[in-house]
Amino acid sequence: MTVSHKLLVISAVLLLTGGLFPFTYLNSISHRFMFPVQVGIHTLSINAMDEVVFLKKIRGVKEELFELYKIKEQKISLSAQVVELELENKTLKNQLGFSENIGRKMVMASVTGAGFGSSASLVLNAGEILGVKVGNAVLYENYLIGIISFVSPNSSTVKLLNDPDAKVLVLSQNSRAKGIVVGNYGTTALMKNILINESIDLGDMVVTSGEDLLIPKGLVIGRVTKINFKEEEILKSAEVELGVNPRKLEMVFVMGDR
């Protein structure tokens, strides 16, 4: 067989078997090797996409939780404001009713400072511009808290009843025994200069006598908790628990002129 005949036979065989058998075989081997790799890469890409979506969802949940937290804090803040406004409104109503009874102008003031050392005092955010004067009585409802001792245009200082230098003319509401209340530190005051033959009992209510220039009659000081006397003396005294603890005050009222 000549070379030409051999080439012709090989060509015929290739034609009958598809012509690309060796290449197809090699491609099949390559496909079997690469297919698992392709599947793995595809799976990884799907997982990566799932993680991205999951992280986005987590971020969204965090943002929603943060917004809910802010709303909750706002509600708590509003609730606290409502409580404060209700307390303030109650105090104003009580004070308004008392003010109408005694026919005096009242200046509402917030407590901005306090001193409870050698002198007992409060600092208020109301002064001369609002008509506050030295000697004005300072009240909480119908309780006398103290007396204005210093005034500036926009603030004032209250000398409290438990200050040793505070002095107010008073009487026992039950027996009508008269005396002078002076400061005694803490939450007590001392009712002095009570005549020995005048009756005064534990639990008696002590009120202002109305004999001070700017302090009307009937303002409550507190109740008698102890009576001090000696038979050989002509005067006796009584310890008085103040009706209001000045340390707890946030708002007071300065009594003006008629």
C-alpha positions in Angstrom: 0.0 0.0 0.0 1.4 3.3 -1.0 1.7 6.3 1.3 -1.2 8.0 -0.5 -3.4 4.9 0.1 -2.5 4.9 3.8 -3.4 8.6 4.2 -6.7 7.9 2.5 -7.6 5.1 4.9 -6.7 7.2 8.0 -8.8 10.0 6.7 -11.8 7.7 6.2 -11.4 6.3 9.8 -11.3 9.8 11.2 -14.3 10.8 9.2 -16.3 7.7 10.4 -15.4 8.2 14.2 -16.2 11.9 14.3 -12.8 13.2 13.3 -12.1 14.9 16.7 -12.1 11.8 18.9 -8.7 12.6 20.6 -9.7 16.1 21.2 -13.1 15.2 22.5 -11.5 12.7 24.8 -9.1 15.3 26.2 -12.0 17.7 26.6 -14.0 15.1 28.5 -11.1 14.5 30.9 -10.7 18.3 31.5 -14.5 18.6 32.1 -14.4 15.8 34.7 -11.6 17.6 36.5 -13.0 21.2 36.3 -16.7 20.5 37.0 -16.3 20.0 40.8 -14.2 23.2 41.0 -16.9 25.1 39.0 -19.6 23.7 41.3 -17.6 24.7 44.4 -17.0 28.2 43.1 -20.7 28.6 42.2 -21.7 27.3 45.7 -19.3 29.7 47.4 -20.6 32.6 45.4 -24.2 31.7 46.4 -23.2 31.4 50.1 -21.3 34.7 49.9 -24.5 36.4 48.4 -26.5 34.8 51.2 -24.1 36.2 53.9 -24.3 39.7 52.3 -28.1 39.5 52.4 -28.0 38.2 56.0 -25.6 41.0 57.1 -27.9 43.6 55.5 -30.8 42.1 57.4 -28.9 42.2 60.7 -27.9 45.8 60.0 -31.6 46.6 59.3 -32.7 44.9 62.5 -30.1 46.9 64.5 -31.3 50.1 63.0 -34.9 49.2 63.9 -34.0 48.3 67.4 -32.1 51.6 67.8 -35.2 53.5 66.6 -37.4 51.6 69.0 -34.9 52.4 71.8 -35.1 56.1 70.9 -38.9 56.0 70.9 -38.9 54.3 74.3 -36.5 56.9 75.7 -38.7 59.7 74.3 -41.8 58.1 75.9 -40.0 57.9 79.3 -38.9 61.5 79.0 -42.4 62.6 78.1 -43.9 60.6 80.9 -41.5 62.3 83.4 -42.4 65.7 82.0 -46.1 64.9 82.4 -45.6 63.9 86.0 -43.6 67.1 86.7 -46.3 69.2 85.0 -49.1 67.5 87.0 -47.2 68.1 90.3 -46.6 71.7 89.3 -50.2 72.2 88.3 -51.4 70.7 91.6 -49.2 73.0 93.5 -50.4 76.0 91.5 -54.0 75.1 92.1 -53.5 74.8 95.8 -51.6 78.0 96.0 -54.1 79.9 93.9 -56.9 78.9 96.2 -55.0 80.0 99.2 -53.9 83.3 97.6 -57.5 84.1 96.7 -58.5 83.6 100.4 -55.9 86.1 101.8 -56.1 88.5 98.9 -52.4 88.8 98.2 -50.4 88.8 95.0 -48.1 85.8 94.7 -44.9 85.5 92.7 -44.0 82.0 91.7 -40.2 81.2 92.0 -38.0 78.2 91.5 -35.3 77.3 94.0 -31.9 77.7 92.3 -29.7 77.3 95.3 -29.6 76.5 99.0 -27.4 76.8 102.0 -27.8 74.7 105.2 -24.6 75.5 107.1 -24.2 78.3 109.6 -27.2 80.0 108.0 -30.2 78.3 106.4 -31.3 79.9 103.1 -32.7 79.4 99.6 -31.9 81.3 96.4 -34.8 82.0 94.1 -35.0 83.0 90.5 -37.3 85.9 91.2 -36.3 89.4 92.2 -37.0 93.2 92.1 -38.2 93.0 88.5 -41.1 90.8 89.6 -41.8 92.9 92.6 -40.0 90.9 95.3 -39.0 93.0 98.3 -36.9 92.4 101.5 -39.2 91.3 104.3 -41.7 89.5 102.0 -43.0 86.2 103.3 -42.2 83.1 101.3 -44.8 80.3 101.2 -45.4 76.8 100.1 -49.2 76.5 100.0 -50.2 77.9 103.4 -46.9 77.1 105.1 -44.5 79.9 105.9 -41.0 78.9 104.7 -39.0 82.0 105.4 -38.5 85.7 104.8 -36.8 87.5 101.9 -33.5 88.8 103.2 -31.8 90.0 100.0 -33.0 91.0 96.6 -31.4 91.7 93.2 -33.1 92.5 89.9 -33.5 88.8 88.9 -33.0 86.8 92.1 -33.5 86.8 95.8 -32.4 85.0 99.0 -34.8 83.5 101.6 -33.8 83.3 105.2 -35.4 80.1 106.3 -37.3 79.6 109.6 -34.6 77.2 110.9 -31.9 79.9 110.5 -30.8 81.1 113.9 -31.3 84.7 112.9 -34.9 84.2 111.7 -37.6 85.6 114.0 -41.3 85.5 113.5 -44.2 86.5 115.8 -46.5 83.5 116.3 -49.3 82.0 118.4 -50.7 78.6 119.3 -53.8 78.0 117.3 -55.5 76.2 120.1 -54.6 78.1 123.3 -53.7 81.4 121.6 -50.5 81.6 123.6 -48.1 84.0 121.9 -44.4 83.8 121.4 -41.5 84.3 118.9 -40.3 81.5 116.6 -36.5 81.5 116.1 -34.4 79.2 114.0 -33.0 76.0 115.6 -31.2 74.3 112.6 -32.4 71.1 111.1 -36.2 70.9 110.5 -37.2 72.5 113.9 -37.6 75.9 115.3 -38.0 77.2 118.9 -41.0 79.1 120.0 -39.7 81.4 122.8 -41.1 84.0 125.2 -44.3 82.1 126.1 -45.6 83.3 129.4 -45.4 80.6 132.1 -49.1 80.7 132.9 -50.2 80.4 129.2 -51.3 77.0 128.1 -49.6 75.2 125.2 -49.7 71.5 124.5 -47.9 68.9 122.5 -49.3 68.7 119.0 -50.6 72.3 119.0 -50.5 74.0 115.6 -48.3 77.2 115.6 -49.2 79.9 113.1 -48.2 83.5 112.4 -49.8 86.1 114.7 -50.1 88.8 112.0 -48.1 91.3 114.1 -45.2 91.4 111.7 -45.3 94.1 109.0 -45.4 92.0 105.8 -46.5 88.6 107.2 -50.3 88.0 107.4 -51.9 86.1 110.2 -52.6 82.4 110.1 -49.6 81.1 108.0 -48.7 77.6 109.4 -45.2 77.2 111.0 -45.6 73.7 112.3 -46.6 71.6 115.4 -45.3 71.6 119.0 -43.2 68.5 119.7 -41.7 69.4 123.1 -42.3 72.0 125.9 -39.4 73.4 128.0 -40.1 75.2 131.2 -38.8 75.7 134.8 -41.2 76.7 137.6 -38.9 79.4 138.8 -38.9 81.2 135.4 -41.6 83.5 134.0 -41.2 82.3 130.4 -41.1 78.9 128.7 -40.4 77.7 125.2 -41.6 75.0 122.8 -39.9 73.1 120.1 -41.7 73.2 116.8 -41.4 70.7 114.0 -41.6 72.8 110.8 -44.5 71.9 108.5 -42.3 71.7 105.4 -38.8 70.4 105.0 -37.0 73.2 103.1 -34.5 70.7 101.7 -37.2 69.2 99.5 -38.5 72.4 98.1 -38.3 73.0 94.3 -40.9 75.8 93.9 -42.1 78.4 96.4 -44.3 81.6 96.3 -43.3 85.0 97.4 -46.2 86.9 99.0 -46.5 90.5 97.7 -48.6 93.5 98.7 -52.4 93.5 98.7 
